[in-house]
Structure formats: structure tokens, C-alpha cells
Amino acid sequence: MRAGDVSSGAAQLAKAAERLEAAWLETREHWNDANSLAFEQTELMPLMHAVKLTIESTQLYGSVVRKAQNACNAEAHD
């Protein structure tokens, strides 16, 4: 991973979130009661929302870093 490259970390986080969601769907086939619903609402949904926001923020940050690197490289070549 290059300095300032955050896209690979965001991709890893997205894959982990996909695996977690798949595992939860499988779990819900066997654990589907009030406690599982409470867990989903109080733990899993907020976590997945935070992960989504983190990925979006990381992508935006990566875009800003790339623009800054390009601007610095352009100035260095002038």
C-alpha cells in the first residue's frame, strides 16, 4: 500500500462487512427470536451503518489525498 492509499483498507472493510452480513443472514435462519431482533437493532445495524459511513468517508479522503498528490507532483515538475 502506497503512502496515502486508503482504498485498499476501505475495500478490506467492505469485504469484511459483506462477510458479516452473510454470516448474520445465516445465523438468523437458526436464531430468530426477540433476542436476535434486539441484537440486530442495537448492535448490528448501528455497526453496519458506521462501517458504511467509514467506507464513504475513506473514499472521499482518498480522493482528496490523490488530488493533493497530483497537485504536488505537478508543482514539482514545473
C-alpha positions as CSV (number, residue, x, y, z in Angstrom):
1,M,0.0,0.0,0.0
2,R,1.4,3.4,-1.0
3,A,1.5,6.3,1.3
4,G,-1.8,8.0,1.3
5,D,-3.6,5.0,-0.3
6,V,-6.6,4.3,1.7
7,S,-8.7,2.5,-0.9
8,S,-7.3,-1.0,-0.2
9,G,-8.2,-0.6,3.5
10,A,-11.7,0.5,2.6
11,A,-12.0,-2.4,0.2
12,Q,-11.0,-4.8,3.0
13,L,-13.5,-3.2,5.3
14,A,-16.2,-3.6,2.7
15,K,-15.4,-7.2,2.2
16,A,-15.5,-7.8,6.0
17,A,-18.9,-6.1,6.2
18,E,-20.2,-8.3,3.4
19,R,-18.9,-11.5,5.2
20,L,-20.5,-10.3,8.5
21,E,-23.8,-9.6,6.7
22,A,-23.8,-13.1,5.1
23,A,-22.9,-14.7,8.4
24,W,-25.7,-12.8,10.1
25,L,-28.3,-13.9,7.5
26,E,-27.2,-17.5,8.0
27,T,-27.4,-17.1,11.8
28,R,-30.9,-15.6,11.5
29,E,-32.0,-18.9,9.9
30,H,-31.3,-20.6,13.3
31,W,-31.7,-17.8,15.8
32,N,-34.9,-15.8,15.1
33,D,-36.4,-14.6,18.2
34,A,-36.8,-11.4,20.2
35,N,-33.2,-11.5,21.4
36,S,-31.9,-11.9,17.8
37,L,-34.0,-8.9,16.7
38,A,-32.8,-6.9,19.6
39,F,-29.2,-7.8,18.8
40,E,-29.7,-6.8,15.2
41,Q,-31.3,-3.5,16.1
42,T,-28.9,-2.5,18.9
43,E,-25.6,-3.9,17.8
44,L,-25.5,-5.0,14.2
45,M,-27.5,-2.2,12.4
46,P,-25.5,0.6,14.1
47,L,-22.3,-1.2,13.3
48,M,-23.1,-1.7,9.7
49,H,-24.2,2.0,9.4
50,A,-20.9,3.1,10.9
51,V,-19.0,0.8,8.5
52,K,-20.9,2.3,5.6
53,L,-20.1,5.9,6.7
54,T,-16.5,4.9,7.3
55,I,-16.1,3.5,3.8
56,E,-17.7,6.5,2.2
57,S,-15.5,8.9,4.3
58,T,-12.4,6.9,3.4
59,Q,-13.2,7.1,-0.3
60,L,-13.7,10.8,-0.1
61,Y,-10.5,11.2,1.9
62,G,-8.6,9.1,-0.7
63,S,-9.9,11.3,-3.4
64,V,-8.7,14.4,-1.6
65,V,-5.3,12.8,-1.0
66,R,-4.9,11.8,-4.7
67,K,-5.7,15.4,-5.8
68,A,-3.2,16.8,-3.3
69,Q,-0.6,14.3,-4.5
70,N,-1.3,15.2,-8.1
71,A,-1.0,18.9,-7.4
72,C,2.3,18.4,-5.5
73,N,3.7,16.3,-8.4
74,A,2.6,18.9,-10.9
75,E,4.3,21.6,-9.0
76,A,7.5,19.5,-8.6
77,H,7.7,19.1,-12.4
78,D,7.2,22.8,-13.1
